[in-house]
């Protein structure tokens, strides 16, 4: 029996911007269909996202991290970003801003590996707690619950002339997490 290919979790580089943009657009169109206005999804472009991610990857000095999941033969199949929490209204110091895996590679442990590596990076920067905001109707909320996140806040936000309900999941002490983010650069598929 052949071993599954090893997915390498590594820091994103400026040269990864186009691949990150492709994952972003594909994941958004899959995850948010029916949750955000269709016009938003139709108007998304890989070129606009490439410009956005190029800027984000160039601003490394701000302390934000971007990690990619790189699969030999397929390239970048997922990514995530994190940094200091954007809001001081909640007591959590860090925040996971994005976490996306292309639909055909989901349910293989890649999101889990990315999330725990992002958590590890937050801890390394002295940010020992974290939140992530998700659309309340997004099925990804079950992933965050399975990863130990607990619902800590909710808000309504007007985006694209639509009121969208969002839920925050929080982890109070990232130092207590002991699986997934062991510092290795390689993570094979797991459940």
C-alpha positions as CSV (number, residue, x, y, z in Angstrom):
1,X,0.0,0.0,0.0
2,X,1.3,3.4,-0.9
3,X,1.8,6.1,1.8
4,X,-0.3,9.3,1.2
5,X,1.8,12.2,0.1
6,X,3.1,14.4,3.0
7,X,1.6,17.9,3.2
8,X,4.2,20.4,4.2
9,X,3.0,23.3,6.4
10,X,5.4,26.2,5.8
11,X,5.4,30.0,6.0
12,X,3.9,31.7,3.0
13,X,6.2,33.5,0.6
14,X,5.5,36.4,-1.8
15,X,5.8,33.9,-4.7
16,X,2.8,32.0,-3.1
17,X,0.4,34.9,-3.6
18,X,-1.2,33.6,-6.8
19,X,-1.7,30.1,-5.4
20,X,-3.1,31.5,-2.1
21,X,-5.5,33.6,-4.2
22,X,-6.7,30.6,-6.1
23,X,-7.4,28.7,-2.9
24,X,-9.1,31.7,-1.4
25,X,-11.5,32.1,-4.4
26,X,-12.2,28.4,-4.7
27,X,-12.9,28.0,-1.0
28,X,-15.1,31.0,-0.8
29,X,-17.2,30.0,-3.7
30,X,-17.6,26.5,-2.1
31,X,-18.1,27.5,1.5
32,X,-20.2,30.7,1.2
33,X,-22.6,29.8,-1.6
34,X,-26.0,30.6,-0.3
35,X,-24.5,32.4,2.7
36,X,-23.4,35.6,1.0
37,X,-24.9,37.3,-2.0
38,X,-24.1,35.4,-5.2
39,X,-22.8,38.6,-6.8
40,X,-20.0,38.7,-4.3
41,X,-18.9,35.2,-5.3
42,X,-19.2,35.8,-9.0
43,X,-17.2,39.1,-8.8
44,X,-14.4,37.5,-6.9
45,X,-11.2,37.4,-9.0
46,X,-8.0,35.6,-8.6
47,X,-6.1,38.6,-9.9
48,X,-7.6,40.9,-7.3
49,X,-6.9,38.4,-4.5
50,X,-3.3,37.9,-5.8
51,X,-2.8,41.7,-5.4
52,X,-4.3,41.5,-1.8
53,X,-2.2,38.5,-0.8
54,X,1.0,40.0,-2.3
55,X,0.5,43.0,-0.1
56,X,-0.2,40.9,3.0
57,X,2.8,38.7,2.4
58,X,5.0,41.8,1.9
59,X,4.0,43.2,5.4
60,X,5.7,40.6,7.5
61,X,7.0,43.2,9.9
62,X,3.6,43.7,11.4
63,X,3.7,40.3,13.2
64,X,1.0,38.6,11.2
65,X,1.7,35.1,10.0
66,X,0.6,33.4,6.8
67,X,1.1,29.6,6.5
68,X,0.5,27.4,3.5
69,X,-0.2,23.7,3.1
70,X,1.9,22.6,0.2
71,X,1.2,19.1,-1.3
72,X,3.9,17.7,-3.7
73,X,2.6,17.5,-7.2
74,X,-0.5,19.7,-6.4
75,X,1.1,22.8,-4.9
76,X,-0.7,25.0,-2.3
77,X,-4.0,23.4,-1.3
78,X,-4.7,25.4,1.8
79,X,-3.5,28.4,3.9
80,X,-4.2,30.3,7.1
81,X,-3.3,33.6,8.6
82,X,-3.1,34.9,12.2
83,X,-1.9,37.7,14.4
84,X,-2.9,39.9,17.3
85,X,-6.6,40.1,17.8
86,X,-8.2,43.0,15.9
87,X,-10.7,43.8,18.6
88,X,-10.0,44.6,22.3
89,X,-13.6,43.9,23.2
90,X,-12.8,40.2,23.9
91,X,-10.1,39.1,26.2
92,X,-8.3,36.9,23.6
93,X,-4.9,38.1,22.5
94,X,-4.5,36.4,19.2
95,X,-6.8,35.8,16.2
96,X,-7.0,33.4,13.3
97,X,-8.0,35.6,10.4
98,X,-8.3,33.1,7.6
99,X,-8.2,29.3,7.3
100,X,-9.1,27.7,3.9
101,X,-8.5,24.4,2.3
102,X,-9.6,23.6,-1.3
103,X,-12.8,21.5,-1.2
104,X,-11.3,18.3,-2.7
105,X,-8.6,18.2,0.0
106,X,-10.9,18.8,3.0
107,X,-11.5,16.1,5.7
108,X,-7.8,15.0,5.5
109,X,-6.4,16.8,8.5
110,X,-5.0,19.7,6.6
111,X,-7.1,22.4,8.2
112,X,-6.3,20.9,11.6
113,X,-2.6,21.0,10.9
114,X,-2.8,24.6,9.7
115,X,-4.9,25.7,12.7
116,X,-2.5,24.2,15.3
117,X,0.5,25.6,13.5
118,X,-1.1,29.0,13.6
119,X,-1.8,28.5,17.3
120,X,1.9,27.6,17.8
121,X,3.0,30.7,16.1
122,X,0.7,32.8,18.2
123,X,2.1,31.2,21.4
124,X,5.7,31.9,20.1
125,X,4.7,35.6,19.9
126,X,3.4,35.6,23.4
127,X,-0.3,35.5,22.3
128,X,-1.6,32.6,24.5
129,X,-5.3,32.8,23.6
130,X,-7.1,33.1,20.3
131,X,-10.4,33.7,18.6
132,X,-11.7,33.1,15.1
133,X,-14.9,34.7,13.6
134,X,-17.0,32.6,11.3
135,X,-20.4,33.2,9.6
136,X,-22.9,31.6,12.0
137,X,-24.4,29.5,9.2
138,X,-21.1,28.3,7.9
139,X,-20.6,24.5,8.4
140,X,-17.0,25.2,9.3
141,X,-18.2,26.2,12.7
142,X,-18.4,22.5,13.5
143,X,-14.7,22.2,12.6
144,X,-13.8,24.8,15.2
145,X,-16.0,23.2,17.8
146,X,-14.2,19.9,17.1
147,X,-10.9,21.6,17.5
148,X,-11.8,22.7,21.0
149,X,-13.1,26.2,20.3
150,X,-16.1,27.4,22.3
151,X,-18.6,29.9,21.3
152,X,-17.8,33.2,23.1
153,X,-19.5,36.0,21.1
154,X,-21.8,36.8,18.3
155,X,-22.4,39.8,16.2
156,X,-24.4,41.1,13.2
157,X,-22.4,42.9,10.5
158,X,-23.6,44.6,7.4
159,X,-21.6,43.4,4.5
160,X,-22.5,43.7,0.8
161,X,-25.9,45.2,1.8
162,X,-26.7,42.1,3.7
163,X,-26.8,41.5,7.5
164,X,-24.6,38.6,8.3
165,X,-24.6,36.8,11.6
166,X,-21.1,35.9,12.9
167,X,-20.0,33.8,15.8
168,X,-16.6,33.9,17.5
169,X,-15.0,30.7,18.8
170,X,-12.3,31.0,21.4
171,X,-9.4,29.1,22.9
172,X,-8.5,30.5,26.4
173,X,-5.0,29.0,26.7
174,X,-3.3,27.8,23.5
175,X,-0.4,26.5,25.6
176,X,-2.6,23.6,26.8
177,X,-3.1,22.3,23.3
178,X,-0.8,19.4,22.7
179,X,-1.7,17.9,19.3
180,X,-1.3,19.1,15.8
181,X,1.1,21.9,16.3
182,X,4.2,20.1,17.3
183,X,6.6,22.3,15.4
184,X,7.2,19.9,12.5
185,X,7.1,21.2,9.0
186,X,5.5,18.1,7.7
187,X,2.0,16.8,8.4
188,X,0.5,13.8,6.7
189,X,-3.2,13.5,6.3
190,X,-5.0,12.6,9.5
191,X,-8.6,12.7,10.8
